[in-house]
Amino acid sequence: MEELSYVLSETELDGRPSSEHLLIKILGRYTAYAIDLGYLWRWEIYMEEDQLVQDGGSISLTSATEAVNHVLAFFSARDQNTICGTGDNLATE
C-alpha cells in the first residue's frame, strides 16, 4: 500500500488553500474552498483564513457546496449560542 505522502502532493498536505482551490463561500470568520482531485472534490473550511477546522470529500462541486453549507450552518449556530451565553460546553459544575 502506498503511503499517503506519495499519493498526495505537498500542496494538498500543507493545510492551506492553493491557487487551484475554488472559493465556495465566506460566512463570518469562516472561508470554504474546494479543489478537484480528479476522483473527488475535497472541501475545506478555514477559520480566520489559516486554521483548518473541517474538511471532507464529495463526488461533485455541487455536493461539496451543499456539504459546506450544512457545516457552516452548524458552525454559525454554535457561534451564535456562544455569543448569547448558551455555549455548547456540556461540562457540569
N, C-alpha and C positions, 0 to 999 in steps of 0.2 A: 504494500500500500504506500502510495506517495505521501510524503509529509506535506502538510498544508502550505508551508512556506515555499515549496516548489510549485504548487499549483497556482497560488495567487501571486500577483506582482507586489512589489514593495509599496506602490501607491495604494493598493487595496488593503494592505495591512497596517498602514501608518495611522489610521483613525482620523484623518482629516479629509474633507472633500477636495477633489482634484478638479482640473478643468474639464474632465469627462463627466462629472456629476451634473445632473439637471436639478435645478431648484424646483421643488414641488410646492412648498408652502412656507410662509413665515407667519407665526402666531405668537405674539408677545415676545418672550425671551427664547422661543424655540424656532429653529430653522430645519426644514426637512429637505433632503436631497435623495435622488435615485441615480443609479448607474446600471447600464445594461451590461451584464457579464456574458451575454450570449446564450446562456441556458436559463437565466432568471434575471429579474430586476432586483438588485439589492437596494433597500431603502434604509436611510439613516436619519435619525433625529438628533440634533445638537442643541445644547442649552448654551446660550451666550456664545455661539459660534465655535467653541473649541472643545466642549465636553460632550462626548458621545453618550447619550442617555438611553437610546433604544435603537435597535436595528432589526431587520428581518428580510425575508425574501418573498417575492411574488412572481407569478408567471407572466404578468404583463405590467406595463406602466399604469394602466387604469386600475388594476387591483393593488398596485403599490400605493397609488394615490389614495385609494379607499382605506387601506390599512393605516396609512399615515394619519388620515382624518380621524379614524377611530382612536388611535393612540393619543393624538393631540387633544381630542375631546376629553379623554380621561385626565391627561396632564393639566388641562385648563381647569377642569372641575376641582382637581386636587389643589391646584394653586389658589383657586377662589376659596376653598374651605380653609386653607392655611391663613389667608388674609383675613377671613372672617372669624378666626379663632376656633374653628371646629376642625382642626387638623386631623390627619389620618393616623396619628400616633395611637396605637392600641394599648400602650403600656398603662397599667393601673398604678395608682399611688398607694 
